[in-house]
Amino acid sequence: MKKGRAISFARVLVLVIVLISSVSLLVAADLSYDLKLLGSSAPEVKIEAGAALKIPILQGDGLLFRDNNLKIKGRFGVSPVSTTLSLEAVLTPAAFAEVSLGGTLGGAWDLGDSLQGLKYIDTEFNEGSESFKGIYLKGKVGAALQFDTAAFFSSKWASIFARTYHELSLQSYTNVEKGGAWNFEMS
């Protein structure tokens, strides 16, 4: 019985430590929201709502570690012919770099022959609608390198910011045949 109580006490102690450290991170976290209306010259309109949670981690006293954080972003979008749900995590391990990982799920339907959320072209070049027949998937991983002169020169007007971002992404559709092509949201 004493051995069982010791294991239970150890589990409770570990759980309390994890909860305290998690709460301390979330207290310092910053939550923000946004709403976007997107449009183009083609007959396309989309509304997107997003939320971002910014958690300070890997921080220190030096220039490279002062504002390091983890951002977790979620976004929901709806247009007349489609809907999407995205989730992305962006880690800033040092002031000059960001690493991101994310994914998107989407579904589509038609509003007549001219407005199709997902168009499918088979191996014989026949076009067809894929309304509610499959799911659009996108995965991405990216990295950014950035530099700001304001970190070294403290002046109101002496800031030059340079940033380069590179991303690998894979898009897929779950109801595609070998050799077929598809087009989601008129992309």
C-alpha positions as CSV (number, residue, x, y, z in Angstrom):
1,M,0.0,0.0,0.0
2,K,2.8,2.4,0.8
3,K,4.4,1.9,-2.6
4,G,1.1,2.6,-4.4
5,R,0.6,5.8,-2.4
6,A,4.2,6.9,-3.2
7,I,3.5,6.5,-6.9
8,S,0.2,8.3,-6.7
9,F,1.9,11.2,-4.8
10,A,4.6,11.4,-7.4
11,R,2.0,11.5,-10.2
12,V,0.1,14.3,-8.5
13,L,3.3,16.2,-7.9
14,V,4.3,16.0,-11.5
15,L,0.8,17.0,-12.6
16,V,0.9,20.0,-10.3
17,I,4.3,21.1,-11.6
18,V,3.1,20.8,-15.2
19,L,-0.1,22.8,-14.5
20,I,1.8,25.6,-12.7
21,S,4.3,25.9,-15.5
22,S,1.5,25.8,-18.1
23,V,-0.5,28.5,-16.3
24,S,2.5,30.7,-16.0
25,L,3.1,30.5,-19.8
26,L,-0.6,31.2,-20.5
27,V,-0.7,34.2,-18.1
28,A,2.0,35.9,-20.2
29,A,0.3,34.9,-23.5
30,D,-1.3,37.4,-25.8
31,L,-4.5,36.5,-27.7
32,S,-5.5,38.5,-30.8
33,Y,-8.3,38.2,-33.3
34,D,-8.8,39.4,-36.9
35,L,-11.4,39.5,-39.6
36,K,-10.6,39.8,-43.3
37,L,-12.7,40.4,-46.4
38,L,-10.9,39.1,-49.5
39,G,-11.9,39.8,-53.1
40,S,-10.5,39.8,-56.6
41,S,-11.3,40.9,-60.1
42,A,-12.7,37.4,-60.8
43,P,-16.1,36.9,-59.1
44,E,-14.6,35.8,-55.8
45,V,-15.3,37.0,-52.3
46,K,-14.1,35.3,-49.1
47,I,-14.5,36.1,-45.4
48,E,-11.9,34.9,-43.0
49,A,-11.8,35.0,-39.2
50,G,-8.7,34.2,-37.3
51,A,-7.3,34.0,-33.8
52,A,-3.6,33.9,-32.7
53,L,-2.2,32.9,-29.4
54,K,1.4,34.3,-28.8
55,I,3.2,32.4,-26.0
56,P,6.6,33.8,-24.8
57,I,9.2,30.9,-24.7
58,L,13.0,30.5,-25.1
59,Q,13.5,34.1,-23.9
60,G,16.6,35.6,-22.4
61,D,18.3,38.9,-21.8
62,G,20.3,39.2,-25.0
63,L,19.3,40.8,-28.3
64,L,18.8,37.4,-29.9
65,F,16.4,36.0,-27.2
66,R,14.4,39.0,-26.0
67,D,11.1,38.5,-27.9
68,N,11.2,34.8,-28.7
69,N,7.8,33.2,-28.8
70,L,5.5,30.5,-30.2
71,K,2.4,31.7,-32.1
72,I,-0.5,29.3,-32.7
73,K,-2.8,30.6,-35.3
74,G,-6.3,29.3,-36.3
75,R,-8.3,30.6,-39.2
76,F,-11.8,29.8,-40.6
77,G,-12.8,31.0,-44.1
78,V,-16.0,30.9,-46.0
79,S,-16.8,31.9,-49.6
80,P,-20.0,31.4,-51.7
81,V,-18.5,28.1,-53.0
82,S,-16.1,26.9,-50.3
83,T,-15.0,26.7,-46.7
84,T,-11.5,26.3,-45.2
85,L,-10.1,25.7,-41.7
86,S,-6.4,26.3,-41.1
87,L,-4.0,25.8,-38.1
88,E,-0.4,27.0,-38.0
89,A,2.4,27.1,-35.4
90,V,5.2,29.6,-35.8
91,L,8.3,29.3,-33.5
92,T,10.7,32.2,-33.1
93,P,13.8,30.4,-31.5
94,A,16.0,33.5,-32.1
95,A,15.4,37.1,-33.2
96,F,16.7,36.4,-36.7
97,A,14.7,33.2,-37.5
98,E,11.2,31.8,-37.6
99,V,10.1,28.2,-38.3
100,S,6.5,27.4,-39.2
101,L,4.3,24.3,-39.7
102,G,0.7,24.3,-40.7
103,G,-2.2,22.7,-42.5
104,T,-5.5,23.5,-44.1
105,L,-8.7,21.4,-44.7
106,G,-11.3,22.6,-47.2
107,G,-14.6,21.6,-48.7
108,A,-16.4,23.0,-51.8
109,W,-19.7,23.1,-53.6
110,D,-21.2,24.7,-56.7
111,L,-23.4,27.8,-57.4
112,G,-24.4,27.1,-60.9
113,D,-22.1,26.1,-63.8
114,S,-19.9,29.2,-63.7
115,L,-19.2,29.2,-59.9
116,Q,-17.6,25.9,-58.9
117,G,-15.7,25.5,-55.6
118,L,-13.7,22.5,-56.9
119,K,-13.4,21.6,-60.5
120,Y,-12.1,18.2,-61.6
121,I,-10.5,17.3,-65.0
122,D,-10.2,13.6,-65.7
123,T,-7.5,11.8,-67.8
124,E,-9.5,12.4,-71.0
125,F,-9.8,16.2,-70.3
126,N,-13.5,16.1,-69.3
127,E,-14.4,18.7,-66.8
128,G,-16.8,18.0,-63.9
129,S,-18.0,19.2,-60.6
130,E,-16.7,17.7,-57.4
131,S,-19.3,19.3,-55.1
132,F,-19.1,17.6,-51.6
133,K,-17.2,14.6,-53.0
134,G,-13.8,15.0,-51.3
135,I,-11.7,17.1,-49.0
136,Y,-9.0,19.6,-50.0
137,L,-5.8,19.2,-47.9
138,K,-2.7,21.4,-47.7
139,G,0.3,21.0,-45.5
140,K,3.2,23.4,-45.3
141,V,6.5,23.9,-43.6
142,G,8.5,27.2,-43.8
143,A,11.4,29.1,-42.5
144,A,12.2,32.8,-42.4
145,L,15.4,34.7,-41.8
146,Q,15.0,38.4,-40.8
147,F,17.2,41.3,-39.8
148,D,16.4,44.7,-38.3
149,T,19.0,47.5,-37.8
150,A,16.9,48.9,-34.9
151,A,18.2,46.1,-32.7
152,F,21.7,47.6,-33.0
153,F,21.0,51.4,-33.6
154,S,18.6,53.0,-31.3
155,S,17.0,55.9,-33.2
156,K,13.5,56.9,-34.1
157,W,14.2,56.7,-37.9
158,A,17.1,54.3,-38.2
159,S,15.4,51.0,-38.9
160,I,15.9,48.9,-42.0
161,F,14.1,45.6,-41.9
162,A,14.9,42.7,-44.2
163,R,13.1,39.4,-44.3
164,T,13.1,36.3,-46.5
165,Y,10.6,33.5,-46.2
166,H,10.7,30.1,-47.9
167,E,8.0,27.5,-47.8
168,L,7.4,23.9,-49.0
169,S,3.8,23.0,-49.4
170,L,1.8,20.0,-50.6
171,Q,-1.8,20.3,-51.7
172,S,-4.0,17.3,-52.2
173,Y,-7.6,16.3,-52.9
174,T,-8.9,13.1,-51.5
175,N,-11.2,12.1,-54.4
176,V,-8.7,12.4,-57.3
177,E,-7.9,9.6,-59.7
178,K,-4.3,8.9,-61.0
179,G,-3.6,11.4,-63.8
180,G,-6.6,13.6,-63.0
181,A,-6.3,17.3,-62.2
182,W,-8.4,19.6,-59.9
183,N,-8.8,23.2,-59.1
184,F,-9.9,24.4,-55.6
185,E,-11.4,27.9,-55.1
186,M,-10.5,28.9,-58.7
187,S,-6.8,28.7,-57.8
